[in-house]
Amino acid sequence: MQKLGEFKLPHFFNYPPYFTLQPVRDTREKQVQLWKDLILDYCRTQKVFVIGLEEEFPLFSNPIIGRSLTHEAREAFLSALVADGRAEWMDKGHRKCLILWHRIQEWAEILVQFARDNGLEDGVVTMEEIRFGTESQGTELQGIDQTILNRALKILEQKGKLVVFKGTSTDDEGVKFSL
Amino acid sequence: MSGNFLPPVQLTASGRPVLQRNEVECFYLSSVDLISEDEPTNIPFPNLKSGLLILTSHRLLWISDSSSSESTGAFAVPLAAISHIFSHKKSIKSMFASPRIRFQLSLTPDGRVSGHGLRSVVATIVLRGKGDCDAFLAKFWENWRTRAWEDDGPAPGSSSNSGSAPASSGIYSSDGTVRMVGVAGILRKEQEMWESTDKSLQDAFQDLNALMSKAKEMVMLAEKMRQKLLSGSTSQTNASNDEEMGTKEEMQDWLLSVGIISPVTKESAGAMYHQQLSRQLADFVKVPLERAGGMVNLIDIYCLFNRARGTELISPDDLLQACFLWEKFDVPVVLRKFDSGVMVIQNKSHSDEEVFTKIKVLVMKPDALRAGISASDAARTLGVAPAMAKEHLLSAESKGLLCRDISPDGFRFYINLFTEIDRDDLHLVKDHGIYATWVRANHAPQ
């Protein structure tokens, strides 16, 4: 089985037409679908939150068959993710894409669960701890992208589930839950 | 004595013979003897040596050469008096001797040359000069046969063979008409001919002018009809217009019969020209179609057809019109336009399904599973031109049979696997099926 790092690649990753944007509508739909799923799978398992279109993203090339996705193709597949609410463009030029294998809402729920799991219903915790602390190790929160975390926290803040406070520096940013 | 035998020829001051009315000179021979080789009888045929022989439409004129002292004078043999001309027999003897032409003259009882005589004598023309004997003989025959003298009415002084003919000098003859004398006569004749031609041309042109003005009316009438036809056909017909349609068709037929091509070509069955062209084209394409495996590019047909025609080349638009008309006839060929815009002519019997089956077989071969197929590969298998093969591949792709692969290696096609892949389990490969076959082909040791 072919691997990309730790990630197990499916057989069709070696199918050359997979890397050519298909013009026929039905075929294109299927192709897009497969790419969306593959991107999300990969990002989830490899904890990739941002894809830069002009950077080397390993999933977009297959050296074994000598094929790579064109810029047009990459943009097409990522746009499809954006349309699904599974990604967001970070800039107008569509150069960077924020991948949301969990939607923001889902992240919010994960945070709430995290708080509950760790007895933090009324507790305070720093951003750093959420992202890299011992409690988050092994969980999905480990290594979460700052932007995504902020967005999730904001939603919860609006619901009154927590309060975000800034410390003297970014390292001191923290959260007070009130679940 | 010889004066009585052969009628004399009147000469002008410069020695030119005076010709009779309508007499035309035809041939000249110099250094000619005019003698009779018959046994000497009491026929006093003159012995004319070394003179100029002039063949005219009416007579044979012999004019003595002024440098010759043997014979003098000028005499004529009326062609009317000749009863026979002998053919020129070539023999060894004649090759070394001067050519001779013999003819039979009829004579009156008292020895005068005449057309109605009972007696005859054979005369001989001896050509001692450089003249072309055969050409002369041919002309001699011709003139004798033509009997131009019979066309003339009685003319003053033409049959007189005595020396008392009226004075021949001066341009006017005794009855006041201008004499057709010599070169001046020829010129005058020409002039009169031109004048009469001119007059008849002018008359003809009068008629032509009348015709032209009529033609203008005809053109205006045709134009009116044309407008009527066009306006009637654009406003779409309903039931109540059926009658009108009938007469419109009649009008169209009438226009066609006078050779005007109908302006309503798209809606009608088409002008006669296009109909005929269409049928001709359908016949013509049979052979190229067969050779090309059932499908030929329209541009290729255009070239082939025009080349075959040689002249009367057709325009690309004519070709298109001819192809469109095939819908209306029962011909075994059709014009087909691919999504890419390429237009081809193919047999009606052509089955896309058959082609797709062939393509599927080709694309499932191990080599094709590993590396796909190109248009050239398909061309070889299908027996068609690569451009046609590409159209077939694109067709198959649009049907979901194939997928394209564009890379620095080129433009290739593979069997469509996307339909086989399970969305919910990206890693699943069913045991049987195209996907499994493909996986095997790609993982087998090379």
Interface residues (C-beta under 8 A of the other chain):
Chain A: K8 P10 H11 F12 N14 Y15 P16 P17 F19 T20 Q22 P23 V24 D26 T27 K30 Q31 Q33 L34 D37 L38 D41 G66 R67
Chain B: G372 E397 S398 G400 C403 R404 D405 I406 S407 P408 D409 R412 Y414 N416 L417 F418 T419 I421 R423 L426 H427 V429 Y435 W438 V439 N442
